[in-house]
């Protein structure tokens, strides 16, 4: 009897540790220890950029967990990312205290500008980092739990779940644009000063945020890998391929979907929270439906149902975006559209389908060329 | 109610857009009995399975399992956990999982989401999977993707899944469709060995196979029971010849 696939093989762990060391130790050393001007020096502007990519990669892994494994194509994952970002933004706004333009110790500048007299109740507690961190996970998680509960219990799936989630992020975007929501309206939250007492603009803080993003990326990958390698992971794949059959085996399809959807939203929220201090702003455009669709493209390009592929897809597409929006901004959207079409038509398994990942190679060896 | 009755359908009616798929159907199957259900297309055989397994809710009537549990009030997974297993007309195995993983998912075990997340196969469970592989003749193919199996092998895998699920009531919808004669004979033998310990209801078109099972036959027609008895009895029933056998042999 062959053992069922384990979480990561010895080679998989070796690759994971190697990549983790390069990203979490190598990159900071190249920035901080190599003297500026030397060939090895990593320019300062690249650190938050790489940190931003790491946050996108976490979002991609979170989306791959629900789409690639459970078959839930969420086109609203950007909403969970943005909500986590707003929670962090609220903490950062409270840290400004009386250093704002209006020198109000209690109220952020935009509230003073709107002539508000006191802090709305839902801003209470956000001056405390542990509370803000809790909310970063709780708000996206609760939203996913409630939306998922209604949707999955009513057996909303396939394209309909995509429409529901897309509508969700669009509705949130419109709400957050309104000034009387109390989240800075159109301008969002910005002019951050410090995070846990560290100046967010400082080089060391940026390196710290980058390392935190990479560490979270590694943890998110391991948690998701644990899930997909467990029996629950096989239940999810079964749900993706033949949902009603899983019910006749006695499993709760609603429970399994709700678990991964909620966990995925929490991961997306954490990614958003790390993203905001690195880019220095959060505004309602982060809820834009296009953002969520772009995230689905990263996963499709990298390869659905692989986790590693999703992270690689996020990195590659965003590197291309950074380059193209600088070099030839007018062709970026055409490039993105063309990329999606090419991947869908000729590379249905994405980049990961071209490369043999260890876990796939191990599995493929056992399967002879198409029987029947 | 008779303690010996395992499944009892009482006046079940289902209609789809005015078409009566089941029309006041009543049926009792004893514990440990092997029952075959035949009938022309559209007689309501699959709809009957759908009602028992919770896929379709009847407009009227009840379906009692073990005497007191009304299945029409439960959903599919609750019914499966009561010990009712179903093999579908079209073989539905999980094609992107291996043969062994298909059996692992079917294996009787705690079905909760968190229990599933941390589940590890015990030695006893591995033995059970091994036993099922031997029983359905898939030894040596456990690491293959189920999608790579032939049609007949998928049917067998699905039967293997019912075996490890440890269901007390097995509903088999056309278990020998697409099988060779030899596979059909082996399947008949397997089903006969299951009855007694478990209750088995087989829906089938293949009269040779029904004869080989030699069990009590229920003939459905237009959503109701037309005749019931031994294969010889129903084959000589004039109404049965009229609606089903006559047409099939014409």
Boltz contact constraints between the chains, C-beta under 6 A:
constraints:
  - contact:
      token1: [A, 1]
      token2: [B, 126]
      max_distance: 6.0
  - contact:
      token1: [A, 2]
      token2: [B, 143]
      max_distance: 6.0
  - contact:
      token1: [A, 230]
      token2: [B, 117]
      max_distance: 6.0
  - contact:
      token1: [A, 231]
      token2: [B, 116]
      max_distance: 6.0
  - contact:
      token1: [A, 231]
      token2: [B, 119]
      max_distance: 6.0
  - contact:
      token1: [A, 232]
      token2: [B, 116]
      max_distance: 6.0
  - contact:
      token1: [A, 232]
      token2: [B, 117]
      max_distance: 6.0
  - contact:
      token1: [A, 234]
      token2: [B, 97]
      max_distance: 6.0
  - contact:
      token1: [A, 234]
      token2: [B, 101]
      max_distance: 6.0
  - contact:
      token1: [A, 234]
      token2: [B, 105]
      max_distance: 6.0
  - contact:
      token1: [A, 235]
      token2: [B, 116]
      max_distance: 6.0
  - contact:
      token1: [A, 237]
      token2: [B, 96]
      max_distance: 6.0
  - contact:
      token1: [A, 238]
      token2: [B, 94]
      max_distance: 6.0
  - contact:
      token1: [A, 238]
      token2: [B, 105]
      max_distance: 6.0
  - contact:
      token1: [A, 241]
      token2: [B, 94]
      max_distance: 6.0
  - contact:
      token1: [A, 241]
      token2: [B, 96]
      max_distance: 6.0
  - contact:
      token1: [A, 242]
      token2: [B, 92]
      max_distance: 6.0
  - contact:
      token1: [A, 242]
      token2: [B, 94]
      max_distance: 6.0
  - contact:
      token1: [A, 245]
      token2: [B, 92]
      max_distance: 6.0
  - contact:
      token1: [A, 247]
      token2: [B, 76]
      max_distance: 6.0
  - contact:
      token1: [A, 247]
      token2: [B, 77]
      max_distance: 6.0
  - contact:
      token1: [A, 248]
      token2: [B, 76]
      max_distance: 6.0
  - contact:
      token1: [A, 248]
      token2: [B, 80]
      max_distance: 6.0
  - contact:
      token1: [A, 248]
      token2: [B, 86]
      max_distance: 6.0
  - contact:
      token1: [A, 249]
      token2: [B, 80]
      max_distance: 6.0
  - contact:
      token1: [A, 249]
      token2: [B, 106]
      max_distance: 6.0
  - contact:
      token1: [A, 250]
      token2: [B, 77]
      max_distance: 6.0
  - contact:
      token1: [A, 250]
      token2: [B, 80]
      max_distance: 6.0
  - contact:
      token1: [A, 250]
      token2: [B, 81]
      max_distance: 6.0
  - contact:
      token1: [A, 250]
      token2: [B, 111]
      max_distance: 6.0
  - contact:
      token1: [A, 251]
      token2: [B, 111]
      max_distance: 6.0
  - contact:
      token1: [A, 252]
      token2: [B, 77]
      max_distance: 6.0
  - contact:
      token1: [A, 255]
      token2: [B, 113]
      max_distance: 6.0
  - contact:
      token1: [A, 256]
      token2: [B, 113]
      max_distance: 6.0
  - contact:
      token1: [A, 259]
      token2: [B, 113]
      max_distance: 6.0
  - contact:
      token1: [A, 366]
      token2: [B, 143]
      max_distance: 6.0
  - contact:
      token1: [A, 367]
      token2: [B, 144]
      max_distance: 6.0
  - contact:
      token1: [A, 367]
      token2: [B, 145]
      max_distance: 6.0
  - contact:
      token1: [A, 371]
      token2: [B, 148]
      max_distance: 6.0
  - contact:
      token1: [A, 372]
      token2: [B, 150]
      max_distance: 6.0
